Amino acid sequence: MLKPLSELKSGEYGVVRELHGGRRLAARLAGLGLTPGAVVEMMQNYGRGPLTVAVLHTRVAIGQGQAIRVLVEPREAEA
């Protein structure tokens, strides 16, 4: 079941499955490593304001408005 990246809690993992938005948003997210198939770990999410995720061994911060357009498939932590 897919859900917006903005709904993951700190410490949860997800796999990016879909990006909803225009070309500019998709290009920005791709530049940050948020592409379909990428595994992300939510580092910090207070439910408002920017959130921080770890992707491709890097931490990136994005706004809630962008995070709701990134659909992820929740998954368990990797061993």
N, C-alpha and C positions, 0 to 999 in steps of 0.2 A: 504494500500500500504506500503510495507516494504522499509526501507531505512537504510543505515549504521548509526550507533551510531554517527559517526564523523560528520554527517550532521545536528544533532540537534543543535539548538542555545541555549544560556544561558536562563534558565527559562522554557524550553520546557520539556515535559515528553514523555516517550515511554515505551513500554512493550517489553522486549527481546523475540524474536520469534525464531531466528536461530543463530547458531554459525558456522562459516566457518573456518576451520583450523584443524590442527592435534590434537592428544590427549594431547600433552603438553600444547598447547594454551587453549584447552577446560578446562583442569585441573586448569590452572592458573586463568582463568576467573571465574570458579566455586568457587575457593578459595576466590575470591573477592566478590562473591555474584551475579555475572552476569551469571545467568542461565535462561533458557527459562521460561517465566512467570513472571520474576522479573520486577517490575516497577522501572524505573530510572528517575532521574531528572538531566538535564544537568546544572551543576553549573558554569563551565567556559570552553569556547571553542573559542580560537582565530583563529582557522583554520589551525594552524601549531603548532608543539610542543605538549606536553602532554595536555590532557584535564581532567577535574575533573567532576565526576558524584556522585550523592547521590544515594545509593542503600542500602536497609535494614538498614536504620538509620545510615549509615556510608558514609563518603566521600572517594572515591578512585580515584587515578590518573592512567591513562593508556595512552600509546602512540597512535598516529594517526594510525600507522600500524596495531595495534591490534583492534582499534575502528572501522576500516572499515570492519572488519570480524564479527562484532556483528550487526545483522540485528534487527531493532526494528520497532514496529508499533506505529507511533506517536499517542498521545492521549491528551486530555485536562487535565488541572490540576485537581487534586482530591480535592473535597470539604472538 
